[in-house]
Amino acid sequence: MEVHGPRSVELIPSYLVLAEASLGLKQLNQCWEYLSQAQYTVLQQQDQAPPAITSQVARNMAQLSIARKDYDEAARHLANDVCIKLIKLLSFLELIYLF
């Protein structure tokens, strides 16, 4: 954190690993803390966050919501994940079309 700062995009993969470990240990509050930090960073640094990372944050938030039995919230996060992937796919197809 000292090199990049707590809101750096470079830290998001680390937050995701910590969140997944916490989820596996059933430490849902700790998992939420890590995912919230990752999600906040993605929202603050949208121009720098790769779509794959943004997608992974949404997917992990869905997994946490399922563990909390909040299925409506899980569906919302999964829908966000699908939208992110569709935008990425459309961008790719646009590049192919241009060439």
C-alpha angles and dihedrals in degrees: 000000000000092000099047105016128242094280097051121130088223089068096055095087089053091050089050093052091048090048092051091049091049091049091051090052090049090243092141097168092052090046089052091052092055094043092047090054091049093046093048091050092050091051093047095045101036093144091055102038112095115232091241091059092044089050093049091052090053092047093049091048087054091051090051091049090052090050088052090048090240096137097169090056090046090053090051092052092047090050089053089051091052091048091051091050092047092051090051091049093048091050090051093048090049090055091050091049092052091056 
